[in-house]
């Protein structure tokens, strides 16, 4: 017992373990983006970035840290991780509490727009968000903060649209991000409410589905408030919904499940991968899509963890983050550079 306490004291003095009750801090920065220049909706290219710095960051000026990039969902903003929106969760406090298990920076870019979100893909309508996250944002953070600039020390996570973004961006850039966690990822596949006979196609187009269609449109004519982006399904003469081949081809190039099915190799390069979904999610394509994605990972020989839990789209966000997502990255970063490290 005495030896353990002495070791903890030595680690704390060396910047390895924060003092009990020590607090991290939140800082903000603005990234003037080149990747978002020319977006058709006239969205600002000056993107606010919210960054959590762990308790020892200011006390250990020679120490470098892993980084978790956290992507928010549609119609959301980074502040909601901090202001109690999700069952009272304050991400800063949660990270402080688990600091003894491993400290890391958390970077939260603002990806909202007037249509509800970017879907984190390269898009004429909204800008090159995939490039923004994987290239510009990572370079910006590595230059400005004391990071460990290797993929084994980089994580990517998100909730809902952010979960889609995490799987989409990581599948294109496995050499940038080593560890991925998708919480209740939306829109991975055309299943459930997004299936050909699903309820979404029977309603007036709006909300996150409209933003998704705009993000996937290679030629958003005008992209104004009244724009009607093409959809992968349209009613036929018999009144039933039929696939529109040209639009479907574009959607299949963006949907993570279709990309995984075509080529699982990028996902095999990841060091660790996890996803979860609630059985009672109001968006039925979330648990069905996540389960289909997990099954495709298994078929493709991709190691991963998949959890289907009792809950809906948002009612367990705090629990999933504090008890599962954050510890997942703490463990992953702790393994980095050890014999248990799968990253190369």
TORZAZA-677247 format. One record per residue: residue in one letter; y, z, x of N, C-alpha, C in turn. Coordinates in steps of 0.05 Angstrom, whole numbers, plus 5000, padded with zeros to 4 digits. Layout:
residues N
('A' (Y Z X) (Y Z X) (Y Z X))
...
end
This chain:
residues 344
('X' (4976 5000 5017) (5000 5000 5000) (5025 5000 5018))
('X' (5026 5018 5038) (5049 5019 5055) (5052 4993 5071))
('X' (5030 4982 5080) (5031 4957 5095) (5043 4935 5077))
('X' (5034 4934 5051) (5043 4913 5033) (5073 4916 5028))
('X' (5083 4941 5025) (5112 4945 5021) (5127 4937 5046))
('X' (5116 4943 5069) (5130 4935 5094) (5132 4905 5097))
('X' (5110 4891 5089) (5110 4862 5091) (5130 4850 5072))
('X' (5132 4861 5048) (5152 4851 5028) (5180 4855 5039))
('X' (5185 4878 5052) (5211 4883 5063) (5218 4863 5085))
('X' (5199 4857 5102) (5203 4838 5123) (5209 4810 5112))
('X' (5193 4802 5092) (5198 4776 5079) (5225 4775 5066))
('X' (5233 4797 5053) (5260 4797 5040) (5282 4794 5061))
('X' (5280 4809 5083) (5300 4807 5104) (5301 4779 5116))
('X' (5278 4765 5116) (5277 4737 5127) (5284 4717 5106))
('X' (5291 4726 5082) (5298 4707 5061) (5274 4697 5046))
('X' (5250 4709 5049) (5226 4699 5035) (5223 4711 5007))
('X' (5231 4735 5002) (5229 4748 4976) (5255 4760 4969))
('X' (5266 4754 4945) (5292 4764 4937) (5291 4794 4931))
('X' (5313 4807 4934) (5315 4835 4927) (5311 4839 4897))
('X' (5298 4861 4890) (5294 4867 4861) (5321 4866 4847))
('X' (5321 4852 4824) (5346 4851 4808) (5366 4830 4818))
('X' (5360 4816 4840) (5378 4795 4850) (5379 4773 4830))
('X' (5403 4760 4828) (5407 4739 4809) (5414 4713 4822))
('X' (5403 4692 4811) (5411 4665 4819) (5437 4658 4805))
('X' (5447 4635 4811) (5472 4626 4797) (5471 4597 4789))
('X' (5487 4590 4770) (5489 4563 4759) (5514 4550 4770))
('X' (5511 4526 4781) (5534 4511 4790) (5533 4484 4777))
('X' (5556 4471 4775) (5557 4444 4763) (5570 4425 4783))
('X' (5562 4400 4781) (5573 4379 4798) (5574 4354 4782))
('X' (5589 4334 4792) (5591 4308 4778) (5581 4287 4797))
('X' (5563 4270 4787) (5552 4248 4803) (5564 4222 4792))
('X' (5581 4209 4807) (5591 4182 4799) (5569 4161 4804))
('X' (5558 4151 4783) (5534 4134 4786) (5540 4105 4789))
('X' (5526 4092 4807) (5527 4063 4809) (5505 4051 4790))
('X' (5483 4065 4786) (5462 4055 4770) (5469 4052 4741))
('X' (5489 4067 4732) (5497 4066 4703) (5520 4047 4698))
('X' (5531 4036 4720) (5553 4017 4716) (5545 3993 4698))
('X' (5563 3985 4681) (5558 3962 4664) (5541 3967 4640))
('X' (5535 3992 4633) (5519 3997 4609) (5534 3987 4585))
('X' (5520 3976 4565) (5532 3962 4543) (5546 3980 4523))
('X' (5540 4006 4524) (5553 4024 4504) (5578 4037 4515))
('X' (5586 4030 4540) (5610 4041 4552) (5608 4071 4558))
('X' (5583 4080 4563) (5579 4108 4570) (5591 4114 4597))
('X' (5601 4138 4601) (5613 4146 4626) (5592 4146 4649))
('X' (5600 4136 4672) (5582 4136 4695) (5585 4161 4711))
('X' (5604 4178 4704) (5607 4204 4717) (5590 4225 4703))
('X' (5567 4230 4714) (5547 4247 4700) (5548 4276 4709))
('X' (5552 4295 4690) (5551 4323 4697) (5522 4331 4705))
('X' (5520 4347 4726) (5494 4357 4736) (5496 4387 4737))
('X' (5477 4401 4723) (5475 4430 4724) (5453 4438 4743))
('X' (5459 4456 4761) (5440 4464 4782) (5437 4494 4783))
('X' (5412 4503 4782) (5406 4532 4786) (5399 4536 4815))
('X' (5414 4555 4828) (5409 4563 4855) (5395 4590 4855))
('X' (5373 4594 4868) (5357 4619 4867) (5371 4642 4880))
('X' (5362 4666 4875) (5375 4691 4885) (5381 4691 4915))
('X' (5362 4680 4931) (5366 4682 4960) (5382 4660 4972))
('X' (5391 4640 4955) (5404 4616 4966) (5429 4623 4983))
('X' (5445 4641 4973) (5470 4648 4987) (5465 4668 5010))
('X' (5443 4683 5009) (5438 4703 5029) (5421 4692 5053))
('X' (5409 4669 5049) (5392 4657 5071) (5402 4629 5077))
('X' (5425 4627 5092) (5438 4601 5095) (5422 4581 5111))
('X' (5401 4589 5124) (5385 4569 5139) (5360 4561 5124))
('X' (5355 4573 5102) (5331 4567 5086) (5334 4542 5069))
('X' (5313 4527 5067) (5312 4503 5049) (5292 4508 5026))
('X' (5296 4494 5004) (5282 4500 4979) (5270 4476 4966))
('X' (5247 4480 4952) (5237 4459 4934) (5256 4455 4911))
('X' (5253 4433 4897) (5270 4426 4874) (5254 4417 4851))
('X' (5260 4428 4827) (5250 4418 4802) (5272 4403 4787))
('X' (5266 4378 4780) (5285 4362 4764) (5276 4365 4735))
('X' (5293 4374 4717) (5287 4380 4690) (5302 4362 4671))
('X' (5288 4347 4654) (5300 4327 4636) (5300 4337 4608))
('X' (5323 4337 4595) (5325 4347 4567) (5316 4325 4547))
('X' (5313 4334 4522) (5304 4316 4501) (5327 4302 4487))
('X' (5319 4286 4466) (5339 4271 4451) (5358 4290 4436))
('X' (5383 4283 4435) (5404 4298 4422) (5408 4326 4434))
('X' (5397 4330 4457) (5399 4356 4471) (5418 4353 4495))
('X' (5424 4376 4507) (5440 4377 4531) (5429 4399 4550))
('X' (5435 4398 4576) (5424 4419 4594) (5431 4447 4586))
('X' (5455 4451 4573) (5463 4478 4566) (5443 4492 4548))
('X' (5427 4477 4533) (5408 4489 4515) (5386 4504 4529))
('X' (5381 4497 4555) (5361 4513 4570) (5372 4540 4577))
('X' (5398 4544 4574) (5411 4569 4584) (5423 4586 4563))
('X' (5428 4575 4539) (5445 4589 4519) (5429 4602 4497))
('X' (5403 4604 4499) (5387 4617 4479) (5377 4600 4456))
('X' (5383 4574 4458) (5375 4555 4436) (5345 4557 4431))
('X' (5329 4559 4451) (5299 4560 4448) (5289 4589 4449))
('X' (5288 4601 4425) (5277 4628 4422) (5291 4648 4441))
('X' (5317 4644 4446) (5332 4662 4463) (5328 4658 4493))
('X' (5316 4636 4501) (5310 4632 4529) (5336 4627 4545))
('X' (5338 4641 4567) (5359 4636 4588) (5343 4628 4613))
('X' (5344 4603 4619) (5328 4593 4642) (5335 4607 4668))
('X' (5361 4613 4671) (5369 4627 4696) (5355 4654 4698))
('X' (5355 4669 4677) (5342 4695 4677) (5312 4693 4681))
('X' (5300 4673 4668) (5271 4669 4671) (5264 4662 4700))
('X' (5280 4646 4713) (5275 4638 4741) (5280 4662 4759))
('X' (5300 4678 4753) (5304 4702 4769) (5280 4721 4768))
('X' (5269 4724 4744) (5247 4742 4740) (5222 4734 4755))
('X' (5218 4708 4758) (5194 4699 4772) (5200 4691 4801))
('X' (5223 4699 4812) (5231 4691 4839) (5212 4701 4860))
('X' (5200 4724 4855) (5181 4735 4875) (5157 4718 4879))
('X' (5150 4702 4858) (5127 4683 4860) (5135 4657 4873))
('X' (5160 4653 4877) (5169 4628 4890) (5196 4619 4880))
('X' (5215 4614 4898) (5242 4606 4890) (5244 4575 4894))
('X' (5259 4563 4876) (5265 4535 4878) (5290 4529 4862))
('X' (5303 4507 4869) (5326 4497 4854) (5316 4483 4828))
('X' (5332 4484 4808) (5327 4469 4784) (5352 4452 4778))
('X' (5348 4426 4775) (5369 4406 4772) (5367 4394 4744))
('X' (5388 4396 4728) (5388 4387 4700) (5410 4366 4696))
('X' (5404 4340 4696) (5424 4320 4691) (5430 4317 4661))
('X' (5455 4310 4655) (5463 4305 4628) (5456 4275 4621))
('X' (5438 4271 4603) (5429 4243 4597) (5434 4237 4567))
('X' (5450 4253 4554) (5456 4248 4526) (5476 4225 4523))
('X' (5476 4212 4501) (5496 4192 4494) (5501 4192 4464))
('X' (5518 4175 4454) (5524 4177 4425) (5501 4168 4407))
('X' (5480 4156 4419) (5457 4148 4403) (5435 4169 4406))
('X' (5439 4190 4421) (5420 4212 4422) (5404 4214 4448))
('X' (5405 4193 4465) (5390 4196 4490) (5384 4169 4503))
('X' (5377 4171 4528) (5373 4147 4545) (5344 4138 4548))
('X' (5326 4156 4542) (5297 4153 4547) (5290 4149 4577))
('X' (5310 4152 4594) (5305 4152 4623) (5291 4127 4633))
('X' (5298 4104 4621) (5287 4078 4630) (5311 4061 4639))
('X' (5306 4041 4656) (5327 4022 4663) (5332 4005 4639))
('X' (5357 4005 4630) (5364 3992 4604) (5391 3979 4605))
('X' (5393 3954 4596) (5420 3942 4595) (5439 3958 4576))
('X' (5427 3968 4554) (5444 3983 4535) (5455 4008 4546))
('X' (5438 4025 4558) (5445 4052 4566) (5450 4055 4596))
('X' (5442 4036 4612) (5444 4039 4641) (5417 4043 4654))
('X' (5416 4041 4680) (5391 4043 4695) (5384 4073 4700))
('X' (5373 4086 4680) (5368 4114 4681) (5344 4121 4699))
('X' (5324 4104 4700) (5302 4109 4718) (5312 4109 4747))
('X' (5328 4090 4753) (5340 4088 4780) (5358 4112 4785))
('X' (5373 4120 4765) (5391 4143 4768) (5376 4168 4776))
('X' (5354 4174 4761) (5339 4199 4766) (5324 4197 4792))
('X' (5309 4176 4797) (5291 4175 4820) (5305 4169 4846))
('X' (5328 4156 4845) (5342 4149 4870) (5368 4164 4873))
('X' (5387 4158 4855) (5414 4169 4858) (5414 4200 4857))
('X' (5401 4211 4837) (5402 4240 4833) (5388 4254 4855))
('X' (5365 4245 4863) (5350 4258 4885) (5367 4256 4911))
('X' (5378 4233 4917) (5394 4231 4941) (5419 4249 4940))
('X' (5431 4250 4917) (5455 4267 4913) (5448 4296 4918))
('X' (5427 4306 4907) (5419 4334 4910) (5410 4340 4939))
('X' (5396 4322 4951) (5387 4326 4979) (5411 4327 4998))
('X' (5432 4312 4992) (5455 4312 5009) (5472 4338 5005))
('X' (5474 4347 4980) (5493 4368 4974) (5481 4396 4977))
('X' (5455 4399 4973) (5442 4425 4974) (5421 4426 4996))
('X' (5412 4451 5002) (5392 4455 5023) (5364 4452 5011))
('X' (5355 4428 5010) (5329 4422 4998) (5308 4416 5019))
('X' (5283 4416 5010) (5261 4407 5027) (5255 4378 5017))
('X' (5265 4358 5031) (5266 4330 5021) (5239 4315 5024))
('X' (5218 4327 5014) (5191 4314 5014) (5180 4316 4986))
('X' (5164 4297 4978) (5154 4296 4950) (5137 4321 4944))
('X' (5123 4332 4963) (5107 4356 4958) (5124 4380 4949))
('X' (5150 4378 4955) (5168 4399 4946) (5187 4390 4924))
('X' (5180 4368 4910) (5196 4359 4887) (5178 4358 4862))
('X' (5190 4370 4841) (5177 4369 4815) (5194 4355 4795))
('X' (5181 4344 4774) (5195 4331 4752) (5183 4340 4726))
('X' (5200 4350 4708) (5190 4360 4682) (5210 4353 4660))
('X' (5201 4355 4636) (5218 4350 4613) (5205 4357 4587))
('X' (5221 4360 4567) (5211 4367 4540) (5218 4344 4521))
('X' (5199 4336 4504) (5204 4315 4484) (5211 4289 4497))
('X' (5235 4278 4492) (5243 4254 4506) (5243 4258 4536))
('X' (5249 4283 4544) (5248 4289 4573) (5220 4288 4583))
('X' (5200 4296 4566) (5172 4293 4574) (5164 4264 4578))
('X' (5173 4248 4559) (5169 4219 4563) (5181 4210 4589))
('X' (5206 4219 4595) (5220 4211 4619) (5205 4220 4644))
('X' (5194 4245 4644) (5179 4255 4667) (5155 4238 4673))
('X' (5140 4230 4652) (5116 4214 4657) (5123 4185 4664))
('X' (5145 4175 4652) (5153 4148 4657) (5164 4145 4686))
('X' (5183 4163 4693) (5195 4161 4720) (5174 4167 4742))
('X' (5158 4187 4738) (5138 4194 4758) (5118 4171 4762))
('X' (5111 4158 4740) (5092 4136 4742) (5103 4112 4757))
('X' (5129 4110 4759) (5141 4089 4775) (5148 4098 4803))
('X' (5151 4124 4807) (5160 4134 4833) (5143 4157 4843))
('X' (5116 4153 4845) (5099 4175 4855) (5105 4183 4884))
('X' (5119 4166 4898) (5127 4172 4926) (5151 4190 4928))
('X' (5165 4194 4905) (5189 4211 4904) (5182 4239 4893))
('X' (5166 4240 4871) (5160 4265 4859) (5130 4271 4862))
('X' (5124 4296 4871) (5096 4303 4875) (5083 4317 4851))
('X' (5099 4331 4836) (5088 4348 4814) (5102 4343 4788))
('X' (5087 4340 4766) (5098 4332 4741) (5087 4350 4718))
('X' (5105 4358 4700) (5097 4372 4676) (5112 4361 4652))
('X' (5098 4351 4632) (5110 4339 4608) (5104 4358 4585))
('X' (5125 4371 4574) (5122 4389 4552) (5128 4374 4526))
('X' (5109 4374 4508) (5112 4361 4482) (5124 4333 4485))
('X' (5113 4316 4503) (5125 4290 4508) (5124 4272 4483))
('X' (5147 4260 4477) (5148 4243 4453) (5142 4214 4461))
('X' (5132 4199 4442) (5134 4170 4443) (5117 4157 4466))
('X' (5095 4170 4474) (5079 4159 4495) (5064 4134 4487))
('X' (5059 4132 4460) (5042 4110 4450) (5048 4105 4421))
('X' (5040 4082 4411) (5045 4075 4383) (5022 4086 4366))
('X' (5022 4113 4363) (5002 4127 4348) (5015 4145 4328))
('X' (5000 4156 4308) (5011 4174 4289) (5034 4161 4273))
('X' (5057 4174 4273) (5079 4164 4257) (5091 4138 4270))
('X' (5083 4132 4294) (5091 4107 4307) (5070 4085 4306))
('X' (5048 4090 4293) (5027 4069 4290) (5038 4048 4271))
('X' (5024 4025 4270) (5034 4002 4254) (5039 4010 4225))
('X' (5021 4027 4214) (5025 4036 4186) (5038 4063 4185))
('X' (5051 4072 4207) (5063 4098 4207) (5089 4100 4191))
('X' (5096 4124 4184) (5118 4129 4166) (5145 4121 4178))
('X' (5147 4122 4205) (5173 4116 4218) (5184 4089 4211))
('X' (5166 4069 4209) (5174 4042 4204) (5182 4036 4175))
('X' (5176 4056 4158) (5183 4053 4130) (5211 4064 4124))
('X' (5223 4078 4143) (5249 4091 4138) (5271 4073 4150))
('X' (5296 4078 4142) (5318 4065 4155) (5319 4073 4185))
('X' (5324 4054 4202) (5323 4060 4231) (5346 4078 4239))
('X' (5340 4100 4252) (5360 4118 4261) (5349 4139 4280))
('X' (5366 4158 4289) (5357 4179 4306) (5345 4170 4332))
('X' (5325 4185 4342) (5313 4180 4368) (5298 4153 4368))
('X' (5288 4144 4345) (5273 4119 4345) (5293 4095 4350))
('X' (5317 4097 4339) (5336 4077 4344) (5344 4076 4374))
('X' (5349 4100 4385) (5356 4102 4414) (5333 4090 4431))
('X' (5308 4096 4423) (5285 4085 4438) (5285 4055 4437))
('X' (5289 4044 4413) (5289 4015 4409) (5312 4002 4425))
('X' (5335 4015 4426) (5357 4004 4441) (5351 4005 4471))
('X' (5339 4027 4480) (5332 4030 4508) (5312 4009 4517))
('X' (5294 4000 4499) (5274 3981 4506) (5282 3952 4502))
('X' (5306 3948 4491) (5315 3920 4485) (5327 3907 4510))
('X' (5315 3885 4519) (5326 3872 4544) (5352 3857 4540))
('X' (5360 3853 4515) (5384 3837 4509) (5399 3850 4486))
('X' (5410 3873 4490) (5424 3888 4468) (5450 3875 4460))
('X' (5449 3857 4442) (5473 3841 4434) (5494 3860 4422))
('X' (5514 3866 4439) (5535 3884 4430) (5529 3913 4433))
('X' (5506 3922 4425) (5498 3950 4427) (5518 3969 4415))
('X' (5531 3960 4393) (5551 3976 4380) (5538 3995 4359))
('X' (5555 4009 4345) (5546 4028 4326) (5528 4016 4304))
('X' (5533 3991 4297) (5518 3977 4276) (5495 3960 4287))
('X' (5490 3962 4313) (5470 3945 4325) (5442 3951 4313))
('X' (5426 3930 4309) (5399 3933 4298) (5380 3923 4319))
('X' (5370 3940 4337) (5352 3931 4358) (5326 3921 4346))
('X' (5313 3901 4359) (5287 3891 4349) (5266 3912 4351))
('X' (5247 3912 4332) (5225 3931 4331) (5198 3918 4335))
('X' (5178 3933 4344) (5152 3921 4349) (5136 3914 4324))
('X' (5145 3925 4301) (5131 3919 4276) (5152 3909 4256))
('X' (5144 3890 4239) (5161 3880 4217) (5144 3874 4193))
('X' (5156 3876 4169) (5140 3870 4145) (5133 3840 4143))
('X' (5108 3834 4136) (5100 3807 4132) (5103 3798 4103))
('X' (5094 3774 4097) (5096 3763 4070) (5080 3779 4050))
('X' (5059 3792 4060) (5042 3808 4042) (5052 3836 4039))
('X' (5075 3842 4052) (5087 3869 4049) (5077 3889 4069))
('X' (5056 3883 4084) (5046 3901 4104) (5060 3896 4131))
('X' (5058 3916 4149) (5072 3914 4174) (5055 3898 4194))
('X' (5068 3880 4209) (5054 3864 4228) (5069 3867 4255))
('X' (5053 3864 4277) (5065 3865 4304) (5082 3841 4309))
('X' (5105 3845 4323) (5122 3824 4332) (5116 3820 4362))
('X' (5101 3798 4369) (5090 3797 4396) (5111 3799 4419))
('X' (5133 3786 4416) (5153 3788 4439) (5164 3816 4442))
('X' (5169 3829 4420) (5180 3856 4422) (5158 3876 4430))
('X' (5134 3872 4420) (5112 3889 4428) (5107 3888 4458))
('X' (5109 3864 4469) (5104 3861 4498) (5124 3877 4514))
('X' (5150 3878 4505) (5170 3893 4518) (5164 3923 4516))
('X' (5157 3932 4492) (5150 3961 4488) (5126 3969 4505))
('X' (5106 3951 4507) (5083 3958 4523) (5089 3960 4552))
('X' (5110 3947 4561) (5119 3950 4589) (5132 3977 4595))
('X' (5141 3990 4574) (5156 4016 4577) (5139 4040 4568))
('X' (5121 4037 4549) (5107 4060 4539) (5088 4071 4560))
('X' (5090 4097 4567) (5074 4107 4589) (5043 4104 4585))
('X' (5033 4106 4561) (5004 4103 4558) (4995 4075 4564))
('X' (5010 4055 4555) (5003 4027 4561) (5004 4022 4591))
('X' (5024 4033 4605) (5026 4029 4634) (5003 4043 4648))
('X' (4996 4067 4639) (4974 4082 4651) (4948 4066 4648))
('X' (4944 4055 4624) (4919 4040 4618) (4917 4015 4636))
('X' (4940 4003 4641) (4939 3979 4658) (4934 3986 4687))
('X' (4945 4008 4697) (4943 4015 4725) (4946 4045 4729))
('X' (4924 4060 4731) (4927 4089 4735) (4933 4096 4764))
('X' (4934 4077 4782) (4937 4083 4811) (4962 4100 4817))
('X' (4985 4094 4805) (5009 4110 4811) (5005 4140 4804))
('X' (4991 4145 4781) (4987 4173 4773) (4967 4187 4791))
('X' (4949 4171 4803) (4930 4184 4821) (4944 4194 4846))
('X' (4967 4182 4852) (4981 4191 4876) (4996 4217 4873))
('X' (4999 4226 4848) (5013 4251 4844) (4997 4275 4855))
('X' (5011 4295 4864) (4998 4319 4875) (4986 4336 4853))
('X' (5001 4339 4831) (4991 4354 4808) (5005 4344 4783))
('X' (4992 4347 4760) (5002 4335 4735) (4991 4352 4712))
('X' (5010 4359 4694) (5002 4374 4670) (5019 4365 4646))
('X' (5007 4367 4623) (5022 4362 4598) (5011 4380 4576))
('X' (5028 4384 4556) (5020 4400 4533) (5032 4390 4508))
('X' (5022 4400 4485) (5033 4392 4459) (5024 4413 4439))
('X' (5039 4416 4417) (5032 4434 4396) (5016 4420 4374))
('X' (4995 4432 4364) (4979 4420 4344) (4994 4414 4318))
('X' (5014 4431 4312) (5029 4428 4287) (5056 4414 4292))
('X' (5058 4399 4313) (5083 4384 4318) (5090 4367 4294))
('X' (5116 4369 4286) (5125 4353 4263) (5125 4323 4269))
('X' (5127 4316 4295) (5126 4288 4303) (5097 4282 4311))
('X' (5082 4271 4293) (5053 4269 4297) (5045 4253 4321))
('X' (5063 4235 4330) (5056 4219 4354) (5057 4236 4379))
('X' (5068 4260 4378) (5069 4277 4402) (5041 4288 4409))
('X' (5028 4303 4392) (5001 4313 4400) (4981 4290 4403))
('X' (4982 4270 4385) (4964 4248 4387) (4968 4231 4412))
('X' (4993 4226 4419) (5000 4211 4443) (4993 4226 4468))
('X' (4998 4253 4468) (4992 4269 4492) (4962 4270 4496))
('X' (4946 4273 4474) (4917 4274 4477) (4907 4247 4486))
('X' (4918 4225 4476) (4910 4198 4485) (4917 4194 4514))
('X' (4940 4204 4523) (4948 4201 4550) (4929 4217 4568))
('X' (4922 4241 4560) (4904 4258 4576) (4877 4244 4578))
('X' (4867 4233 4556) (4841 4219 4557) (4842 4195 4576))
('X' (4864 4181 4576) (4867 4158 4594) (4869 4167 4623))
('X' (4881 4190 4628) (4882 4201 4655) (4853 4207 4664))
('X' (4837 4218 4646) (4809 4224 4653) (4794 4198 4660))
('X' (4797 4178 4642) (4784 4152 4647) (4793 4140 4674))
('X' (4818 4144 4681) (4829 4133 4705) (4823 4149 4730))
('X' (4809 4172 4727) (4803 4189 4750) (4828 4203 4761))
('X' (4846 4211 4743) (4870 4225 4751) (4868 4254 4745))
('X' (4867 4272 4765) (4866 4301 4760) (4891 4310 4744))
('X' (4886 4327 4724) (4908 4336 4708) (4899 4360 4692))
('X' (4919 4373 4679) (4913 4394 4660) (4927 4387 4634))
('X' (4912 4390 4611) (4924 4385 4585) (4918 4408 4567))
('X' (4939 4418 4554) (4937 4440 4535) (4947 4433 4508))
('X' (4930 4437 4488) (4938 4433 4460) (4939 4462 4448))
('X' (4962 4471 4440) (4966 4498 4431) (4975 4499 4402))
('X' (4973 4522 4390) (4983 4525 4362) (5013 4529 4362))
('X' (5027 4509 4351) (5056 4510 4350) (5067 4483 4343))
('X' (5093 4482 4338) (5105 4456 4330) (5122 4446 4354))
('X' (5142 4429 4348) (5156 4415 4369) (5174 4433 4386))
('X' (5184 4454 4374) (5203 4471 4389) (5198 4501 4388))
('X' (5180 4510 4370) (5178 4539 4366) (5165 4554 4389))
('X' (5153 4540 4408) (5141 4554 4431) (5153 4546 4457))
('X' (5177 4534 4457) (5189 4524 4481) (5192 4547 4502))
('X' (5203 4569 4493) (5208 4591 4512) (5181 4600 4525))
('X' (5161 4605 4508) (5135 4614 4519) (5123 4593 4538))
('X' (5124 4568 4530) (5112 4547 4547) (5127 4545 4574))
('X' (5153 4548 4573) (5169 4547 4598) (5163 4571 4616))
('X' (5167 4595 4604) (5165 4619 4620) (5137 4626 4629))
('X' (5117 4620 4612) (5090 4628 4619) (5073 4606 4631))
('X' (5082 4581 4629) (5066 4559 4638) (5080 4539 4656))
('X' (5102 4528 4647) (5115 4507 4662) (5127 4517 4688))
('X' (5143 4539 4687) (5155 4549 4712) (5133 4560 4731))
('X' (5113 4575 4722) (5092 4583 4741) (5077 4559 4752))
('X' (5073 4538 4737) (5060 4514 4747) (5074 4503 4772))
('X' (5101 4502 4772) (5115 4492 4795) (5116 4513 4817))
('X' (5118 4539 4811) (5117 4559 4831) (5091 4558 4847))
('X' (5069 4554 4833) (5043 4551 4847) (5042 4526 4863))
('X' (5051 4504 4851) (5050 4478 4865) (5066 4479 4891))
('X' (5090 4490 4890) (5107 4491 4914) (5095 4510 4934))
('X' (5082 4532 4925) (5070 4551 4943) (5046 4538 4958))
('X' (5032 4519 4945) (5010 4506 4959) (5019 4485 4979))
('X' (5044 4476 4976) (5053 4454 4993) (5051 4461 5023))
('X' (5038 4443 5038) (5035 4447 5066) (5011 4463 5074))
('X' (4995 4474 5054) (4972 4490 5060) (4947 4472 5057))
('X' (4924 4484 5063) (4899 4469 5060) (4892 4460 5032))
('X' (4904 4474 5013) (4900 4468 4984) (4919 4446 4974))
('X' (4936 4436 4992) (4956 4416 4984) (4943 4389 4982))
('X' (4945 4376 4958) (4934 4349 4954) (4954 4328 4962))
('X' (4979 4335 4967) (4999 4316 4974) (4996 4305 5002))
('X' (5000 4280 5006) (5000 4268 5032) (5025 4250 5036))
end
